[in-house]
Amino acid sequence: MSEVQILSPRPSLDYRARAVRAVIQRVDSSRVTVRGNEISRTGRGLLVLLGVERGDREAEADQILDKMINLRIFEDSDGKMNLSLKDIGGELQVVSQFTLLADCRKGRRPSFTDAADPGEARRLYEYFVKKAEERIGRVGKGEFQSAMKVELVNDGPVTILLDTGMKKDRNG
């Protein structure tokens, strides 16, 4: 099983075949609305934008969930990032976002051929939310395949990209 890594902008990274991709943001609060109606609101915790790639499995979803809820990115009493979402009893807001799988290397229009088809993406997204609820309690979520307005108060700001399909190229 591959290991989740926190990415930094290094040219020596290359992609593996499967990659659940998540942008996590440390937030004081977040809110999702659809067609002007609020469907979800959370307090202190993480806003997660989740992208599912073709061929992703539950193992990748479990792995990235474990990493994000245990990642020590909340400040302790000394002001150091030393506490996890679990440590602070924080909340998750999970929003499906296939555009995280955009390939912009050619032309001016992003290609989304690496994104999972909607049925498979929905299944893995719902699996991820269910597992998150089992592990930390209440989880806010977006509405799959809907145009959403996502509001947040970013704390820090702290924004991190997690990806199960990245590895360091040992030759570069």
Helices and strands as residue ranges (DSSP letters): E 5-6, E 13-15, E 21-34, E 37-42, E 45-51, H 58-70, E 74-75, E 81-83, H 85-88, E 91-96, G 98-101, H 118-136, E 139-141, E 148-163, E 166-168
